């Protein structure tokens, strides 16, 4: 996240950005699949699984800032930064997993017949 935010707003934004990327990407991808004559619900489920890691990366603002923060925490003794970055990543993973769960509920692709 390019500009510095207070931790709690950044934590909440990280969750909802990952959730939005996953739901939006899978939803729009499902529309594209429908237009191409492919099964939209199956495609949405597949897109959700494929987008999970990208939703986390988008939510934390790219990987280089994260690595820089972790490096600074390790080599400069700023452990508070490491903990904050770890919690932001956990928040983003939670948002992405919530999105996958919602898509799974909507598509019912996890139920084998």
C-alpha positions as MATLAB code, in Angstrom:
seq = 'XXXXXXXXXXXXXXXXXXXXXXXXXXXXXXXXXXXXXXXXXXXXXXXXXXXXXXXXXXXXXXXXXXXXXXXXXXXXXXXXXXXXXXXXXXXXXXXXXXXXXXXXXXXXXXXXX';
ca = [
       0.000    0.000    0.000;
       1.891    2.950   -1.364;
       1.005    5.550    1.253;
       1.387    4.879    4.923;
      -1.921    4.087    6.612;
      -2.604    3.511   10.246;
      -2.452   -0.198   10.926;
      -6.159   -0.927   11.552;
      -7.419    0.739    8.345;
      -4.668   -1.031    6.379;
      -5.625   -4.350    8.009;
      -9.298   -3.935    7.079;
      -8.485   -2.691    3.566;
      -6.165   -5.628    2.985;
      -9.013   -8.042    3.755;
     -11.560   -6.337    1.535;
      -9.189   -5.690   -1.371;
      -8.348   -9.405   -1.534;
     -12.049  -10.272   -1.244;
     -12.958   -7.815   -4.005;
     -10.217   -8.975   -6.365;
     -11.296  -12.567   -5.978;
     -15.056  -12.021   -6.260;
     -14.718   -9.511   -9.086;
     -12.213  -11.561  -11.050;
     -14.175  -14.785  -10.732;
     -17.481  -13.046  -11.487;
     -16.258  -11.213  -14.571;
     -14.390  -14.327  -15.681;
     -17.629  -16.302  -15.361;
     -19.386  -13.786  -17.613;
     -16.582  -14.179  -20.156;
     -16.852  -17.958  -19.973;
     -20.611  -17.734  -20.550;
     -20.082  -15.528  -23.601;
     -17.614  -18.090  -24.967;
     -20.063  -20.965  -24.468;
     -18.235  -22.530  -21.524;
     -19.875  -23.486  -18.224;
     -19.830  -20.238  -16.202;
     -20.118  -21.706  -12.705;
     -17.337  -24.229  -13.243;
     -15.203  -21.479  -14.742;
     -15.926  -19.155  -11.811;
     -14.796  -21.839   -9.377;
     -11.617  -22.483  -11.367;
     -10.891  -18.742  -11.657;
     -11.397  -18.284   -7.914;
      -8.829  -20.967   -7.172;
      -6.368  -19.489   -9.677;
      -6.846  -15.895   -8.479;
      -6.336  -16.630   -4.788;
      -2.607  -15.846   -4.661;
      -3.012  -12.806   -6.920;
      -5.703  -11.400   -4.651;
      -3.271  -11.612   -1.726;
      -0.489   -9.945   -3.751;
      -2.833   -7.142   -4.861;
      -4.052   -6.595   -1.308;
      -0.592   -6.211    0.207;
       0.407   -3.777   -2.539;
       2.971   -5.861   -4.360;
       5.710   -8.061   -3.041;
       8.682   -5.674   -3.061;
       7.331   -3.425   -0.305;
       6.608   -6.492    1.786;
      10.100   -7.901    1.315;
      11.669   -4.527    2.068;
       9.675   -4.251    5.284;
      10.639   -7.778    6.362;
      14.287   -7.107    5.490;
      14.255   -3.888    7.506;
      12.679   -5.755   10.400;
      15.225   -8.552   10.308;
      18.397   -6.530    9.791;
      17.497   -3.305   11.574;
      15.793   -4.905   14.539;
      12.377   -3.417   13.802;
      10.330   -6.471   14.737;
       7.141   -4.427   15.007;
       7.220   -3.962   11.217;
       7.559   -7.702   10.654;
       4.572   -8.430   12.876;
       2.458   -5.760   11.158;
       3.356   -7.054    7.702;
       2.618  -10.625    8.757;
      -0.809   -9.567   10.067;
      -1.553   -7.697    6.819;
      -0.702  -10.832    4.848;
      -2.920  -12.936    7.127;
      -5.734  -10.426    6.617;
      -5.327  -10.634    2.828;
      -5.283  -14.432    2.948;
      -8.470  -14.314    5.015;
     -10.149  -12.065    2.439;
      -9.096  -14.331   -0.418;
     -10.295  -17.426    1.436;
     -13.627  -15.737    2.174;
     -13.969  -15.033   -1.544;
     -13.195  -18.646   -2.439;
     -15.740  -19.814    0.126;
     -18.437  -17.524   -1.293;
     -17.712  -18.673   -4.862;
     -17.750  -22.291   -3.696;
     -21.139  -21.773   -2.039;
     -22.541  -20.048   -5.129;
     -21.263  -22.576   -7.657;
     -21.576  -25.740   -5.549;
     -18.556  -27.106   -7.450;
     -17.161  -28.798   -4.359;
     -20.101  -31.219   -4.238;
     -19.326  -34.350   -6.186;
     -22.214  -36.188   -7.768;
];
